Structure formats: C-alpha cells, structure tokens
C-alpha cells in the first residue's frame, strides 16, 4: 500500500514551505477584511487525492498506460492518480475526521450546559489537530511515514492558491468594474489573505469580504473553500507574522483586541514590557489616539529612569533546566550565587529563577548583573534602568510605533526631555558603603543634624513646625499601613483564608514583591516617626 522510503545519509532533503505575501506595513484606519481557507492542508489532500496509495512515479505512469485525465500533476512536479481510479486512504481518513469535527461544532452551537460545551470544544479542537497532523507526519523525515512528494505537493498547492486568491481579488474589485475603490491585498500568510477594499464602513467591508470569499471559492476544486472570517478595524501591520487589530465578526461591537507576534505574553520579558505594549495598543486601536499612546510610552520611560516603577514590573523569570550552558546565562549564574549565600533556599533544576538587572561598571556583562529581587530590595541595590530601556523596551516600542511615526519613532520615544532626568538608589552592600558613615538629617529641611541633636527628628530651625512635620509623617505611615493591609488581604484571599498567616513565597507573583517592598518601607517610616519621641499629652 505504501511506497518504500529509503532514508538518505547526511543532510535531509528539504521541501519549500508555505508562502507569505510581503506585508505593506502601516497603520490602517479603514477596515481590513480577512479571508481564510477552511482546513487548508486537509482540504488540498482531499481535493487532489494526495496519498501514499495514489502516488505515481514517472516510470509507473508510462507502464500503467494511464490517460492524462486520470492523473494529477501537482505544482511540485509529482503525479497522483485521481479518485475515479483509486480513492486514497489519507483523503478517506481526513473526510471522517472533518465530518466528526463538523458534527461536534454543530452540537456545540446548540449546547447550553457549560461542562458539555467545554467537552465538545475540546473534541472539535482535538479533531482539528488530528486532521492537520496528517500533513505533518508526511513531511517529518524522522517519523514513521515520511513522504516528501505528498508534503511538498500540499505546500506547493497552498502557495499557488494564496497567489491566485490575491490575483483574483485585485482583478475583480476595481473601480473599472464598478466598485468604489481598488482592492489591495496588504498581507497573506499560509492560509489567509488580508484585503483592504478601500471602504471606511465596517458593514460594507464585511459584505465585500463575504462576496469575495464566495467568488474565489467557486474557482477551486471542492472541498477547498475560502471563508470570510473577520475584519480588523483599525489594523496595525508591523511585519511578517507581527500585527495587531480590533477583531470584528459583527458590525455592532468588536470581539477582542487580537495580537500576533507582539511581546504581550512572553515570560522571559519583564511584566513592564507586556503592560506597556498592551496599554499602547489599547490607545492606538481602541481609543484611536496615537498621540495619547506616544505620551503614555514617554511617561513610562520617564518613570523607569527616575526609579518610580515598582520592582515587581522589572522581574524577569527563566526556567533553570541545566547548569552547563555553552554561553553563560543570567539565571544560571544567579542560581550559583544564591547557592553560595544560602544553599537551602537556592533554586533547583526545574525551578523558574526570577531576577533583575542591577547597575554595575559599563563593560560588565548582563549575566554578572543579575540579582535576586528580594536581595535587591533588602539591600537597596541600584537597578540598571538603561539596560531595561535598551534591551527590553526599545525594540518592542519601535516595532509598534514605526508604522505610525515613521523614521522619527526612535528620536521621539527614546530621546528627549523625558529621558534626561534620572534617579537611583544608594546601595547598602557596595564597596564604598563600608567606608561611609551614615549621618541623620532633619526630616524638614534635610540638613545634617549636629551630634547633640542626632536622636531628634528636626533641626532647631524647623522645630517650630514640629506638629506639621509630625502630622505629615503620620499620614505617610497611615498610607503605607493601608496599602500593606490591602496587599495582605489579597494574599489571604488567594490562599483561601482571611484568618491565617500568609505563607506564600511565589516569586512569579507581583504582589509578593509589592508586599515585601511596602513592608520594608513601613518599617523605615515607623523609625522616622519614632524619632519625634512618644507623644506628650
């Protein structure tokens, strides 16, 4: 049934994959209709009867004396017999999988029970993955059933279909044919094309999308079908496989903000990156206010350089999978450093290691600057904010703002007045700290107190306003106590009890770092209040 496959030594034979139409980058304020092929690769295999059992070698075609009408020549140059000669096994398997998926999706539409809905949704997704994997194992040369003639033919058909769709849409939807604008395909990837019909009306874009899908589907062999699925409005096209837009399936309300290939979920970036990207995209796409998005990005950069960003937003986490990487890794070097400090609490293999990048000499590599966030908080170790700006924020920001601002994006966002003011902490564990003696200062005017007044809160010039300064310090303490109690209550809710001590030490949780920081700030503030002495009545 299956042709014998002889594995070749050395480099594996390659076949060309899916096509990607070069994107026309930019920020599109008009609706962009998206046309998708339903189950593209399985439908190609069914439409053209691609299977191990229908594959013909060129010599066999002449030997069997088959007429040309009974043989299909694929764009990759391979030959397969048509279904009227022999129906392939793979198309039959795919038909049963897709029929079962269609049945599950129909049941899902009418089901109301949440549990049964989740079961049916899982079933249709499993059937979808199973159908798509049929193409996958034909191209996997290290698998049990490789056949590059099938996989190469499938991707070749896919490439020609995407190009054909682009050509047909741009030829039909023109002003010469009576339409208001000329349609332009701005991007295409594997099984979908994105079309700008030129209309500013969402409902009109949806109507033209459905019409185009039906028009192009009629030119393909069944069961290949092009479907209108959604409209992006507005749409930010950054690069290949990188875009964002508001996802509309009905004209009255958008479904969600859809992002692909943008740093909004990656855990090896700091939370600051994801939060900043999400907020900027909301202002660009939902509020449609690019100026507000630029101003927000500038304010976050200013807060970062002035040490106003909470440390929980700067924590990067990576999994410790091994100790012997070829190149030195920040999380590995930190785990070894923590092991020397306290072997019992050091991260082990399989743990996720959180770290922040601290300030050091200019030529110090990043892996030497990684430090435990708790150690940084406890010892006021200064953070390298320039590293976060250059290596975490700059590239993602420029990616989403270059289509809007053009070549000026870098100078507007990363240079200017908002980057000139900087602040940092004074480390308690630096080399210089052991040679420096701390002097108490006046809580009012910040001047160094003389030796006889070191235990007092104020200098002799500010003593007349002691009540005002005391009230101010008590207010600061009250605010910190209130914030700490809210964070504490949140941790109690998370562990399921409001009457027990919080035992959580989750290093992946931002509230853990906030709670630790506020606790330390509260202890420092309490000492400041005690410098006024016990209140006398």
C-alpha positions as CSV (number, residue, x, y, z in Angstrom):
1,X,0.0,0.0,0.0
2,X,2.8,2.4,1.0
3,X,5.8,3.1,-1.2
4,X,9.1,2.2,0.4
5,X,11.1,5.2,1.6
6,X,14.8,5.0,1.8
7,X,16.4,7.4,4.2
8,X,19.4,9.2,2.8
9,X,22.5,9.9,5.0
10,X,23.9,13.3,5.6
11,X,21.7,16.4,5.1
12,X,18.0,15.7,4.9
13,X,16.1,16.6,1.7
14,X,14.1,19.8,2.1
15,X,10.9,21.0,0.6
16,X,9.6,24.5,0.2
17,X,7.0,25.6,2.9
18,X,4.1,27.9,2.8
19,X,4.2,31.3,1.2
20,X,4.0,34.7,2.9
21,X,2.9,37.7,0.8
22,X,5.2,40.6,1.6
23,X,3.3,42.9,4.1
24,X,2.5,46.5,3.3
25,X,3.4,47.8,6.7
26,X,1.5,50.6,8.3
27,X,-1.4,51.7,10.5
28,X,-4.7,51.2,8.7
29,X,-7.7,53.3,9.9
30,X,-10.0,51.6,7.4
31,X,-11.4,48.1,7.8
32,X,-9.3,45.2,6.7
33,X,-11.2,42.1,5.6
34,X,-9.6,38.7,6.3
35,X,-10.3,35.7,4.1
36,X,-9.3,32.3,5.4
37,X,-9.1,28.8,3.8
38,X,-11.1,26.3,5.9
39,X,-8.7,23.4,6.9
40,X,-6.4,24.3,4.0
41,X,-4.0,21.4,4.0
42,X,-6.5,18.6,4.7
43,X,-8.8,20.0,2.0
44,X,-6.0,20.1,-0.5
45,X,-5.2,16.5,0.2
46,X,-8.9,15.5,-0.2
47,X,-9.5,17.7,-3.3
48,X,-6.4,16.3,-5.2
49,X,-6.5,12.8,-3.8
50,X,-2.9,13.0,-2.4
51,X,-1.9,9.8,-0.6
52,X,0.8,7.1,-0.4
53,X,-1.6,4.8,-2.3
54,X,-2.2,7.2,-5.2
55,X,1.4,8.4,-5.7
56,X,2.8,7.6,-9.2
57,X,6.5,7.6,-10.1
58,X,7.1,8.9,-13.7
59,X,8.1,5.4,-14.9
60,X,4.9,3.9,-13.4
61,X,2.7,6.4,-15.3
62,X,4.0,5.1,-18.7
63,X,4.0,1.5,-17.6
64,X,0.3,1.6,-16.4
65,X,-0.6,3.5,-19.6
66,X,-2.9,5.9,-17.7
67,X,-4.6,8.7,-19.7
68,X,-3.7,12.2,-18.6
69,X,-7.3,12.8,-17.5
70,X,-6.9,10.2,-14.7
71,X,-3.6,11.7,-13.4
72,X,-3.0,14.9,-11.5
73,X,0.4,16.7,-11.8
74,X,1.0,18.9,-8.8
75,X,2.8,22.3,-8.8
76,X,5.7,20.4,-7.2
77,X,6.0,18.1,-10.3
78,X,4.7,14.9,-8.7
79,X,2.0,12.7,-10.1
80,X,-1.1,11.2,-8.3
81,X,-4.0,9.2,-9.7
82,X,-7.5,10.8,-9.4
83,X,-10.2,9.4,-7.1
84,X,-12.1,7.8,-10.0
85,X,-9.1,5.4,-10.5
86,X,-8.4,4.9,-6.8
87,X,-9.6,6.7,-3.7
88,X,-6.7,7.5,-1.4
89,X,-6.6,6.3,2.3
90,X,-5.5,9.7,3.6
91,X,-8.4,11.6,2.0
92,X,-10.8,9.0,3.5
93,X,-9.3,9.4,7.0
94,X,-9.5,13.2,6.6
95,X,-13.1,13.1,5.5
96,X,-14.1,11.1,8.6
97,X,-12.1,13.4,10.9
98,X,-13.5,16.6,9.4
99,X,-17.1,15.2,9.4
100,X,-16.7,14.3,13.1
101,X,-15.4,17.9,13.8
102,X,-18.3,19.4,11.9
103,X,-20.8,17.4,13.9
104,X,-19.1,18.4,17.2
105,X,-19.2,22.1,16.2
106,X,-22.9,21.8,15.3
107,X,-23.6,20.3,18.7
108,X,-21.6,23.0,20.4
109,X,-23.8,25.7,18.8
110,X,-26.9,24.3,20.4
111,X,-25.4,23.2,23.8
112,X,-26.2,25.3,26.9
113,X,-24.5,23.3,29.7
114,X,-21.0,24.8,30.3
115,X,-19.4,21.4,31.1
116,X,-20.7,19.8,27.9
117,X,-19.7,22.9,25.9
118,X,-16.1,22.6,27.2
119,X,-16.1,18.9,26.3
120,X,-17.4,19.5,22.8
121,X,-15.0,22.4,22.3
122,X,-12.1,20.1,23.3
123,X,-13.3,17.4,21.0
124,X,-13.5,19.7,17.9
125,X,-10.1,21.1,18.7
126,X,-8.6,17.6,19.0
127,X,-10.1,16.6,15.7
128,X,-8.8,19.7,14.0
129,X,-5.3,19.0,15.3
130,X,-5.5,15.4,14.2
131,X,-6.6,16.4,10.7
132,X,-3.8,18.9,10.4
133,X,-1.2,16.4,11.7
134,X,-1.9,14.1,8.7
135,X,0.0,16.6,6.5
136,X,2.7,17.0,9.3
137,X,3.7,13.4,9.5
138,X,4.2,13.1,5.7
139,X,6.8,15.9,5.9
140,X,8.5,14.6,9.1
141,X,11.6,12.7,7.8
142,X,12.4,11.3,11.2
143,X,8.9,9.9,11.6
144,X,7.4,6.5,10.6
145,X,5.6,7.5,7.4
146,X,7.6,10.3,5.6
147,X,6.6,11.1,2.0
148,X,8.0,14.4,0.8
149,X,6.1,14.0,-2.5
150,X,2.9,14.5,-0.6
151,X,4.0,17.2,1.8
152,X,5.8,19.1,-0.9
153,X,2.8,18.9,-3.2
154,X,0.5,20.2,-0.4
155,X,2.6,23.3,0.3
156,X,3.0,23.9,-3.4
157,X,-0.8,23.9,-3.9
158,X,-1.1,26.2,-0.9
159,X,1.4,28.7,-2.4
160,X,-0.4,28.8,-5.7
161,X,-3.8,29.2,-4.1
162,X,-2.7,32.2,-2.0
163,X,-1.2,33.9,-5.0
164,X,-4.3,33.0,-7.1
165,X,-6.6,34.5,-4.4
166,X,-4.6,37.7,-4.4
167,X,-4.7,38.0,-8.2
168,X,-8.4,37.3,-8.4
169,X,-9.5,39.7,-5.7
170,X,-7.3,42.6,-7.0
171,X,-8.5,42.0,-10.6
172,X,-12.3,41.8,-9.8
173,X,-12.6,44.5,-7.1
174,X,-11.5,47.6,-9.1
175,X,-13.0,50.9,-10.0
176,X,-13.0,49.8,-13.6
177,X,-15.5,47.0,-12.6
178,X,-17.9,49.5,-11.0
179,X,-16.6,49.3,-7.3
180,X,-15.9,52.5,-5.3
181,X,-12.2,51.7,-4.8
182,X,-9.5,49.4,-6.0
183,X,-9.0,46.4,-3.6
184,X,-5.4,45.8,-2.4
185,X,-4.1,42.6,-0.6
186,X,-1.9,44.1,2.1
187,X,-0.7,40.7,3.6
188,X,-1.1,37.0,3.2
189,X,0.2,34.1,5.3
190,X,-0.2,30.3,4.7
191,X,-4.0,30.1,4.7
192,X,-5.3,33.6,4.9
193,X,-5.2,36.9,2.9
194,X,-6.0,40.4,4.3
195,X,-7.7,42.7,1.9
196,X,-8.2,46.5,2.0
197,X,-11.3,47.2,-0.1
198,X,-11.0,50.9,0.4
199,X,-14.3,51.4,2.2
200,X,-14.5,53.2,5.6
201,X,-17.7,51.4,6.5
202,X,-17.4,48.2,8.6
203,X,-20.6,46.6,7.3
204,X,-19.6,47.3,3.7
205,X,-16.2,45.7,4.3
206,X,-17.9,42.6,5.8
207,X,-20.3,42.4,2.8
208,X,-17.4,42.7,0.3
209,X,-15.4,40.1,2.2
210,X,-18.3,37.5,2.1
211,X,-18.8,38.2,-1.6
212,X,-15.1,37.8,-2.4
213,X,-14.9,34.6,-0.5
214,X,-17.8,33.1,-2.4
215,X,-16.4,34.4,-5.8
216,X,-12.9,32.8,-5.2
217,X,-14.2,29.6,-3.6
218,X,-16.2,28.8,-6.9
219,X,-12.9,28.7,-8.8
220,X,-11.4,25.9,-6.6
221,X,-12.0,22.1,-6.5
222,X,-14.3,21.0,-3.7
223,X,-13.9,20.7,-0.7
224,X,-11.5,23.7,-0.8
225,X,-13.4,26.7,0.5
226,X,-12.4,30.3,1.1
227,X,-14.3,31.8,4.0
228,X,-14.8,35.3,5.3
229,X,-14.0,35.1,9.0
230,X,-13.3,38.6,10.4
231,X,-12.5,42.2,9.9
232,X,-9.6,44.1,11.6
233,X,-10.5,47.7,12.2
234,X,-8.3,49.5,12.9
235,X,-5.2,47.4,12.0
236,X,-1.5,47.8,12.8
237,X,0.7,45.7,10.4
238,X,4.2,45.6,11.8
239,X,5.9,42.9,9.8
240,X,5.5,39.2,8.7
241,X,3.6,37.4,11.4
242,X,3.5,40.5,13.6
243,X,0.3,42.5,13.7
244,X,-2.5,43.8,15.9
245,X,-6.0,44.9,15.4
246,X,-9.5,45.0,16.8
247,X,-11.2,41.8,15.8
248,X,-14.8,42.2,14.5
249,X,-17.2,39.4,13.4
250,X,-20.3,41.6,13.6
251,X,-20.7,45.3,12.8
252,X,-22.2,46.4,16.2
253,X,-19.3,45.5,18.6
254,X,-15.7,44.2,18.4
255,X,-14.9,40.8,19.8
256,X,-11.4,41.4,21.2
257,X,-8.0,43.0,20.6
258,X,-6.1,40.4,18.6
259,X,-2.2,40.5,18.7
260,X,0.2,38.2,16.9
261,X,4.0,38.1,17.4
262,X,4.0,41.1,19.8
263,X,5.6,41.0,23.2
264,X,2.5,40.8,25.4
265,X,2.7,37.4,26.9
266,X,6.3,36.2,27.0
267,X,7.6,35.4,30.4
268,X,11.2,35.9,29.6
269,X,10.4,39.6,29.3
270,X,9.6,41.7,32.3
271,X,5.9,42.5,33.1
272,X,6.7,46.1,32.3
273,X,7.0,45.3,28.6
274,X,3.7,43.4,28.4
275,X,1.8,46.1,30.3
276,X,3.3,48.9,28.3
277,X,2.6,47.2,25.0
278,X,-1.0,46.4,25.9
279,X,-1.7,49.9,27.1
280,X,-0.1,51.5,23.9
281,X,-2.1,49.1,21.7
282,X,-5.3,49.9,23.5
283,X,-4.7,53.6,22.9
284,X,-3.8,53.1,19.3
285,X,-6.6,50.6,18.4
286,X,-9.5,51.1,20.8
287,X,-9.1,54.8,21.6
288,X,-7.6,55.5,18.2
289,X,-5.4,58.2,19.7
290,X,-1.7,57.8,18.6
291,X,-0.7,61.0,20.4
292,X,-2.0,59.6,23.8
293,X,-0.1,56.3,23.1
294,X,3.1,58.2,22.5
295,X,2.6,60.4,25.6
296,X,1.9,57.2,27.7
297,X,5.1,55.5,26.4
298,X,7.1,58.6,27.2
299,X,5.7,58.8,30.8
300,X,6.6,55.1,31.5
301,X,10.1,55.6,30.2
302,X,10.5,58.7,32.4
303,X,9.1,56.8,35.4
304,X,11.6,54.0,34.7
305,X,14.6,56.2,34.5
306,X,13.5,58.1,37.7
307,X,13.1,54.9,39.7
308,X,9.3,55.2,40.0
309,X,8.5,51.8,38.6
310,X,7.7,49.0,41.2
311,X,10.4,46.3,41.2
312,X,7.6,43.7,40.5
313,X,7.4,45.1,37.0
314,X,11.1,44.6,36.3
315,X,11.4,40.9,37.3
316,X,12.5,38.6,34.5
317,X,12.0,34.8,35.0
318,X,13.6,31.9,33.3
319,X,13.5,28.2,33.9
320,X,16.6,26.5,35.3
321,X,16.9,23.5,33.0
322,X,20.6,22.8,33.4
323,X,23.8,24.3,34.8
324,X,26.2,23.7,31.9
325,X,25.1,26.1,29.1
326,X,27.6,26.8,26.4
327,X,27.3,30.6,26.9
328,X,26.8,32.0,30.4
329,X,23.2,32.7,31.3
330,X,22.0,35.3,33.8
331,X,19.6,32.9,35.7
332,X,22.2,30.2,35.9
333,X,24.9,32.5,37.3
334,X,22.4,33.9,39.8
335,X,21.4,30.4,41.0
336,X,25.1,29.6,41.7
337,X,25.5,32.9,43.5
338,X,22.4,32.2,45.6
339,X,23.7,28.7,46.4
340,X,26.8,30.2,48.0
341,X,24.7,32.6,50.1
342,X,22.1,30.1,51.2
343,X,22.1,26.6,49.8
344,X,18.8,25.6,51.4
345,X,16.8,28.4,49.6
346,X,18.7,28.4,46.3
347,X,16.7,27.4,43.1
348,X,16.9,23.8,41.9
349,X,16.7,22.3,38.4
350,X,13.2,22.8,37.1
351,X,12.5,26.0,39.1
352,X,11.9,29.3,37.5
353,X,14.5,31.8,38.6
354,X,13.4,35.4,39.0
355,X,16.0,38.2,38.6
356,X,16.5,41.9,38.0
357,X,19.5,43.5,36.2
358,X,21.4,45.7,38.6
359,X,23.7,48.7,37.9
360,X,27.5,47.9,37.5
361,X,30.5,49.1,35.6
362,X,29.9,49.9,31.9
363,X,31.6,46.8,30.4
364,X,30.1,44.3,32.9
365,X,28.1,41.6,31.0
366,X,24.4,41.2,31.8
367,X,24.8,37.7,33.3
368,X,27.0,39.2,36.1
369,X,24.5,41.9,36.8
370,X,21.6,39.6,37.5
371,X,20.4,39.6,41.1
372,X,17.7,38.2,43.3
373,X,14.8,40.8,43.6
374,X,14.4,40.2,47.4
375,X,18.2,40.8,47.9
376,X,17.9,44.0,45.8
377,X,15.0,45.2,48.0
378,X,16.7,44.4,51.3
379,X,20.0,46.0,50.4
380,X,18.8,48.9,48.2
381,X,20.9,47.7,45.3
382,X,20.5,50.2,42.4
383,X,18.8,48.8,39.2
384,X,20.3,49.3,35.7
385,X,17.3,51.2,34.2
386,X,19.2,51.9,31.0
387,X,19.5,48.1,30.4
388,X,15.7,47.8,30.6
389,X,15.2,50.7,28.2
390,X,17.8,49.5,25.6
391,X,17.2,45.7,25.8
392,X,13.6,45.3,26.9
393,X,11.5,48.3,25.9
394,X,13.1,49.9,22.8
395,X,12.7,47.2,20.2
396,X,9.0,46.3,21.0
397,X,8.1,50.0,21.2
398,X,9.8,50.9,17.9
399,X,8.0,47.9,16.2
400,X,4.5,49.2,17.1
401,X,5.2,52.9,16.6
402,X,7.3,52.9,13.4
403,X,4.2,52.2,11.2
404,X,2.6,55.3,12.9
405,X,5.5,57.7,13.4
406,X,7.9,56.5,10.6
407,X,11.6,57.1,10.9
408,X,11.1,59.6,13.7
409,X,9.9,57.0,16.1
410,X,13.3,56.4,17.7
411,X,14.1,60.1,18.3
412,X,10.6,60.8,19.6
413,X,10.4,57.9,22.0
414,X,13.9,57.2,23.2
415,X,15.4,60.7,23.2
416,X,14.2,64.0,24.5
417,X,13.3,65.8,27.7
418,X,11.6,62.7,29.3
419,X,15.0,60.8,29.3
420,X,17.2,63.5,30.8
421,X,16.1,63.3,34.5
422,X,17.4,60.2,36.3
423,X,17.4,58.9,39.8
424,X,18.8,55.8,41.6
425,X,19.1,54.1,45.0
426,X,22.2,54.1,47.2
427,X,23.4,50.5,47.8
428,X,23.9,49.1,51.3
429,X,26.3,46.5,50.0
430,X,28.5,48.4,47.6
431,X,32.3,48.5,48.1
432,X,32.1,52.2,49.1
433,X,29.4,51.6,51.8
434,X,31.8,50.0,54.3
435,X,33.9,53.3,54.3
436,X,30.9,55.6,54.7
437,X,29.3,56.6,58.0
438,X,25.6,57.4,57.8
439,X,24.5,60.8,59.4
440,X,21.0,61.6,60.5
441,X,19.3,64.5,58.7
442,X,16.5,66.8,59.6
443,X,13.1,65.5,58.4
444,X,12.1,69.0,57.4
445,X,15.0,70.8,55.6
446,X,17.2,67.6,55.1
447,X,20.3,69.3,56.6
448,X,22.7,67.1,58.6
449,X,22.0,67.2,62.3
450,X,24.7,68.1,64.8
451,X,25.9,65.4,67.2
452,X,23.8,66.7,70.1
453,X,20.6,66.5,68.0
454,X,21.1,63.2,66.2
455,X,18.4,61.4,68.1
456,X,15.9,64.2,67.3
457,X,13.7,64.5,64.2
458,X,14.2,68.2,63.4
459,X,16.9,70.8,63.4
460,X,16.5,73.9,65.6
461,X,15.2,76.0,62.6
462,X,12.3,73.5,61.8
463,X,11.4,72.8,65.4
464,X,8.7,75.5,65.4
465,X,6.8,73.5,62.8
466,X,7.2,70.1,64.6
467,X,3.4,69.5,64.7
468,X,3.1,69.9,60.9
469,X,6.0,67.6,60.2
470,X,4.8,65.0,62.7
471,X,1.3,65.0,61.1
472,X,2.9,64.6,57.6
473,X,5.0,61.6,58.7
474,X,2.0,60.0,60.4
475,X,-0.1,60.4,57.3
476,X,2.7,58.7,55.2
477,X,2.7,55.9,57.7
478,X,-1.1,55.5,57.6
479,X,-1.0,55.3,53.8
480,X,1.7,52.6,53.8
481,X,-0.2,50.7,56.5
482,X,-3.4,50.8,54.4
483,X,-1.5,49.7,51.3
484,X,0.1,46.8,53.2
485,X,-3.2,45.7,54.6
486,X,-4.8,45.6,51.2
487,X,-1.9,43.5,49.7
488,X,-2.0,41.2,52.8
489,X,-5.8,40.7,52.3
490,X,-5.2,40.0,48.6
491,X,-2.7,37.3,49.6
492,X,-5.1,35.9,52.2
493,X,-7.9,35.6,49.6
494,X,-5.5,33.9,47.2
495,X,-4.6,31.2,49.8
496,X,-8.3,30.8,50.7
497,X,-8.4,32.1,54.3
498,X,-8.7,35.5,55.9
499,X,-7.8,34.2,59.4
500,X,-4.4,32.6,58.8
501,X,-0.8,33.8,58.4
502,X,0.2,34.3,54.7
503,X,2.8,31.6,53.9
504,X,3.1,32.3,50.2
505,X,6.6,32.8,48.7
506,X,5.6,32.7,45.0
507,X,8.4,34.5,43.1
508,X,6.2,34.7,40.0
509,X,3.6,36.8,41.7
510,X,4.0,40.7,41.5
511,X,2.0,41.1,44.8
512,X,4.7,39.1,46.6
513,X,7.3,41.8,45.7
514,X,5.0,44.7,46.3
515,X,4.2,43.3,49.8
516,X,7.9,42.8,50.6
517,X,8.7,46.3,49.4
518,X,5.8,48.0,51.3
519,X,6.7,46.1,54.5
520,X,10.3,47.4,54.3
521,X,9.1,51.0,53.6
522,X,6.7,50.7,56.5
523,X,9.5,49.7,58.9
524,X,11.6,52.6,57.7
525,X,8.7,55.1,58.1
526,X,8.0,53.7,61.6
527,X,11.6,54.6,62.6
528,X,11.1,58.1,61.2
529,X,8.0,58.6,63.3
530,X,9.8,57.3,66.4
531,X,12.4,60.0,66.0
532,X,9.8,62.5,67.2
533,X,9.6,60.6,70.5
534,X,6.5,59.5,72.4
535,X,3.6,62.0,72.2
536,X,3.1,64.0,75.4
537,X,-0.4,64.8,76.4
